[in-house]
Protein backbone atom coordinates (compact mmCIF):
# COMPACT_ATOMS: atom_id res chain seq x y z
CA UNK A 1 0.00 0.00 0.00
CA UNK A 2 1.30 3.44 -0.81
CA UNK A 3 2.07 5.83 2.04
CA UNK A 4 -0.64 8.24 0.87
CA UNK A 5 -3.25 5.53 1.27
CA UNK A 6 -2.48 4.53 4.84
CA UNK A 7 -5.69 4.56 6.91
CA UNK A 8 -5.59 6.95 9.84
CA UNK A 9 -2.90 9.11 8.28
CA UNK A 10 -5.16 12.16 8.20
CA UNK A 11 -6.90 13.45 11.28
CA UNK A 12 -10.52 14.47 11.45
CA UNK A 13 -11.11 17.83 9.76
CA UNK A 14 -11.59 19.73 13.03
CA UNK A 15 -8.34 18.55 14.68
CA UNK A 16 -5.92 19.98 12.13
CA UNK A 17 -4.66 23.52 11.59
CA UNK A 18 -6.74 25.41 9.04
CA UNK A 19 -5.31 26.69 5.79
CA UNK A 20 -7.29 28.83 3.38
CA UNK A 21 -7.42 27.34 -0.12
CA UNK A 22 -9.18 28.25 -3.33
CA UNK A 23 -11.46 25.66 -4.93
CA UNK A 24 -13.25 25.99 -8.25
CA UNK A 25 -16.68 24.40 -8.61
CA UNK A 26 -19.82 24.93 -10.65
CA UNK A 27 -21.85 27.94 -9.49
CA UNK A 28 -24.98 25.83 -9.10
CA UNK A 29 -23.19 23.43 -6.74
CA UNK A 30 -21.84 26.28 -4.62
CA UNK A 31 -25.32 27.81 -4.48
CA UNK A 32 -26.93 24.50 -3.49
CA UNK A 33 -24.38 23.97 -0.70
CA UNK A 34 -24.85 27.52 0.64
CA UNK A 35 -28.64 27.06 0.61
CA UNK A 36 -28.30 23.77 2.49
CA UNK A 37 -25.83 24.81 5.19
CA UNK A 38 -26.56 28.49 5.61
CA UNK A 39 -24.10 31.32 6.11
CA UNK A 40 -20.71 30.55 7.55
CA UNK A 41 -20.76 26.76 7.16
CA UNK A 42 -19.68 26.39 3.53
CA UNK A 43 -16.02 25.65 4.29
CA UNK A 44 -16.88 23.06 6.93
CA UNK A 45 -19.27 21.31 4.54
CA UNK A 46 -16.68 21.16 1.75
CA UNK A 47 -13.98 20.05 4.22
CA UNK A 48 -16.16 17.21 5.50
CA UNK A 49 -16.99 16.15 1.92
CA UNK A 50 -13.30 16.11 0.96
CA UNK A 51 -12.42 14.17 4.13
CA UNK A 52 -15.13 11.62 3.34
CA UNK A 53 -13.89 11.23 -0.26
CA UNK A 54 -10.31 10.76 0.93
CA UNK A 55 -11.37 8.01 3.36
CA UNK A 56 -13.35 6.30 0.59
CA UNK A 57 -10.33 6.44 -1.74
CA UNK A 58 -8.09 5.00 0.99
CA UNK A 59 -10.54 2.18 1.64
CA UNK A 60 -10.73 1.39 -2.09
CA UNK A 61 -6.92 1.22 -2.25
CA UNK A 62 -6.77 -0.97 0.87
CA UNK A 63 -9.33 -3.38 -0.57
CA UNK A 64 -7.43 -3.55 -3.87
CA UNK A 65 -4.19 -4.27 -1.98
CA UNK A 66 -5.90 -6.98 0.08
CA UNK A 67 -7.39 -8.58 -3.01
CA UNK A 68 -4.00 -8.49 -4.77
CA UNK A 69 -2.39 -10.20 -1.79
CA UNK A 70 -5.13 -12.73 -1.01
CA UNK A 71 -7.18 -13.11 -4.17
CA UNK A 72 -10.80 -12.10 -4.67
CA UNK A 73 -13.49 -12.80 -2.09
CA UNK A 74 -15.35 -15.98 -3.02
CA UNK A 75 -19.13 -16.11 -3.42
CA UNK A 76 -19.32 -18.38 -0.35
CA UNK A 77 -17.32 -15.93 1.78
CA UNK A 78 -19.45 -13.03 0.59
CA UNK A 79 -22.68 -14.93 1.34
CA UNK A 80 -21.44 -15.75 4.86
CA UNK A 81 -20.61 -12.10 5.57
CA UNK A 82 -23.95 -10.94 4.18
CA UNK A 83 -25.77 -13.42 6.44
CA UNK A 84 -23.91 -12.12 9.51
CA UNK A 85 -24.63 -8.53 8.44
CA UNK A 86 -28.36 -9.20 8.01
CA UNK A 87 -28.48 -10.93 11.40
CA UNK A 88 -26.78 -7.96 13.03
CA UNK A 89 -29.20 -5.53 11.37
CA UNK A 90 -32.16 -7.58 12.57
CA UNK A 91 -30.75 -7.71 16.09
CA UNK A 92 -30.22 -3.94 16.03
CA UNK A 93 -33.80 -3.31 14.86
CA UNK A 94 -35.18 -5.54 17.61
CA UNK A 95 -32.94 -4.27 20.41
CA UNK A 96 -35.69 -2.46 22.31
CA UNK A 97 -38.61 -4.79 21.68
CA UNK A 98 -37.79 -7.59 24.16
C-alpha positions as CSV (number, residue, x, y, z in Angstrom):
1,X,0.0,0.0,0.0
2,X,1.3,3.4,-0.8
3,X,2.1,5.8,2.0
4,X,-0.6,8.2,0.9
5,X,-3.3,5.5,1.3
6,X,-2.5,4.5,4.8
7,X,-5.7,4.6,6.9
8,X,-5.6,7.0,9.8
9,X,-2.9,9.1,8.3
10,X,-5.2,12.2,8.2
11,X,-6.9,13.5,11.3
12,X,-10.5,14.5,11.5
13,X,-11.1,17.8,9.8
14,X,-11.6,19.7,13.0
15,X,-8.3,18.6,14.7
16,X,-5.9,20.0,12.1
17,X,-4.7,23.5,11.6
18,X,-6.7,25.4,9.0
19,X,-5.3,26.7,5.8
20,X,-7.3,28.8,3.4
21,X,-7.4,27.3,-0.1
22,X,-9.2,28.3,-3.3
23,X,-11.5,25.7,-4.9
24,X,-13.2,26.0,-8.2
25,X,-16.7,24.4,-8.6
26,X,-19.8,24.9,-10.6
27,X,-21.9,27.9,-9.5
28,X,-25.0,25.8,-9.1
29,X,-23.2,23.4,-6.7
30,X,-21.8,26.3,-4.6
31,X,-25.3,27.8,-4.5
32,X,-26.9,24.5,-3.5
33,X,-24.4,24.0,-0.7
34,X,-24.8,27.5,0.6
35,X,-28.6,27.1,0.6
36,X,-28.3,23.8,2.5
37,X,-25.8,24.8,5.2
38,X,-26.6,28.5,5.6
39,X,-24.1,31.3,6.1
40,X,-20.7,30.5,7.6
41,X,-20.8,26.8,7.2
42,X,-19.7,26.4,3.5
43,X,-16.0,25.7,4.3
44,X,-16.9,23.1,6.9
45,X,-19.3,21.3,4.5
46,X,-16.7,21.2,1.7
47,X,-14.0,20.0,4.2
48,X,-16.2,17.2,5.5
49,X,-17.0,16.2,1.9
50,X,-13.3,16.1,1.0
51,X,-12.4,14.2,4.1
52,X,-15.1,11.6,3.3
53,X,-13.9,11.2,-0.3
54,X,-10.3,10.8,0.9
55,X,-11.4,8.0,3.4
56,X,-13.4,6.3,0.6
57,X,-10.3,6.4,-1.7
58,X,-8.1,5.0,1.0
59,X,-10.5,2.2,1.6
60,X,-10.7,1.4,-2.1
61,X,-6.9,1.2,-2.2
62,X,-6.8,-1.0,0.9
63,X,-9.3,-3.4,-0.6
64,X,-7.4,-3.5,-3.9
65,X,-4.2,-4.3,-2.0
66,X,-5.9,-7.0,0.1
67,X,-7.4,-8.6,-3.0
68,X,-4.0,-8.5,-4.8
69,X,-2.4,-10.2,-1.8
70,X,-5.1,-12.7,-1.0
71,X,-7.2,-13.1,-4.2
72,X,-10.8,-12.1,-4.7
73,X,-13.5,-12.8,-2.1
74,X,-15.4,-16.0,-3.0
75,X,-19.1,-16.1,-3.4
76,X,-19.3,-18.4,-0.4
77,X,-17.3,-15.9,1.8
78,X,-19.5,-13.0,0.6
79,X,-22.7,-14.9,1.3
80,X,-21.4,-15.8,4.9
81,X,-20.6,-12.1,5.6
82,X,-23.9,-10.9,4.2
83,X,-25.8,-13.4,6.4
84,X,-23.9,-12.1,9.5
85,X,-24.6,-8.5,8.4
86,X,-28.4,-9.2,8.0
87,X,-28.5,-10.9,11.4
88,X,-26.8,-8.0,13.0
89,X,-29.2,-5.5,11.4
90,X,-32.2,-7.6,12.6
91,X,-30.7,-7.7,16.1
92,X,-30.2,-3.9,16.0
93,X,-33.8,-3.3,14.9
94,X,-35.2,-5.5,17.6
95,X,-32.9,-4.3,20.4
96,X,-35.7,-2.5,22.3
97,X,-38.6,-4.8,21.7
98,X,-37.8,-7.6,24.2
